[in-house]
Amino acid sequence: MTAFNVVRFRVKLGNEQSFIDAHRKLRPTFKGFLGGSLIKTGDQTFCMLGEWRNFASLAGARNEMIAILDTLRPMLEDLGGALGVTDPVSGEVVARLGATRVAKKRRAASKTQKKAAKKGKAKKRRK
């Protein structure tokens, strides 16, 4: 079953762009890793979201993920409350939410079509 991990960070002042750039350069080769996103949640705050084929893949990559985190630690602030520099959670998917289908927008009429429509209305008024 698909699994996700989410890690919350607070970046030291002046390190935001370096933190983003470091993530953009990452090319993780974790077995079972389906992809991830770094999300900016506020000033100096970010969350990393990772999707995994299953929870065993996620658990098997923890040492590699910690090694990556170790390269980023100098840019991070302690979150307080005995958390350290990360607030990680992970688990298996128990429900998926599908997006609703949005009705397709009508294609905008071309200038030629608009002119033709105006001429047609004008002819009807004259009669």
N, C-alpha and C positions, 0 to 999 in steps of 0.2 A: 504494500500500500504506500502511496506517495507520502513523503514527509517534508516538513519545512523547519528551518531554523531561522530565528530572528535574534539579532544582536544589536543592542542600543549602545551608542557611544556619545561622549561629549568631547569635542576636540578643543585643545588649547587655543586661546585667542591668537589669531594670525596664522594658524595651521590648516584652515579649512581647505584651501585650494590644494595644498600638498597632500592632504588626506584623500581628496577626490581624485587627484592625479594618480596616487598610488593604487587606488582601486581600479581606475581605468586601465592601468598597465597589467593588472593581474590576468593571468591565463591559467586558471585552476584546472588541474587534470585529475581531480578526485574521481574515483570510481563511483558511478551512480549519481554524480552531480548533474542536474538538468539545467541549471542556470541560476542567476541571482541578480539582485538589484540593490544599489546603494540609494537610500532615500534620505533627502535632507528634510528633517522634521522641524527645524527651527534654527535660530542663531546658535552656531557651534554644536548642534545636535543632529545625529544621523542614526538610521537603522539600516542594517544589512539584512536582506531577506534572501535565503537560499532555498531552492527546491531540489529535492532528492528523489531518486527512484523508489527508495524505501528507507525505513529508519536504520536498518543495519548499515547501509551505505553511509548515512550521516554519521553514525557512531564510529564507523571505521576510519573516517577522515578527520576525526577530532584532533589528533596529534599534528596533522598537516595544517589544519586551520589555526591551531595555537601557534605554530611556527610562523605563520603569516602575521598573526596578531602581535607576536613578539617584535616584528619589524616596525609595527605601527605604534607601539606603546609610548615612545617618546613624544608623540603628537597628542596623546590622550590625557584628559583630566580624570581624576578619581570621581566617581558618581556619588560617593558618600553612602552612608547606611551600610557599611561593610561590603559593598558590591565590588569595589575595585574599579577598574577602568571599563568594564563591560557589564551589561545586564542581558545574559543570553537565556533564551527559551527555545524549546524544540518539541516537536511531536508529529504524530501521524495525522493525516487528513481524516476527519470523521464526517464531513459534509462538504460538498462542492456547490457553489452558487453559480448558475449560468447567467450570462448577460441576457437581458431582454432584447428582442429584435426591434429595431427602430425602423419605422416606415421610411422607404427611400424618398428623398426629396425629388420633387419634379425638376426636370432640367429647365433652366431659365430659357425663356424664349429669346431667339436671336433678334437683332434689330430689324432684319427683313421681315420676320414673322410679326413683330409688333407693328410695323408700318402697314402690313397687309391687313391686320386686324383692325387698325384705325380706319383704313379706307373702307373696309366692309361695313363698319358702324356708320360712317359718314354716308354711304350709299343708302343704307336703310332709313336714315333720318330724312333724306331728300324725297323719298317715295311717299 
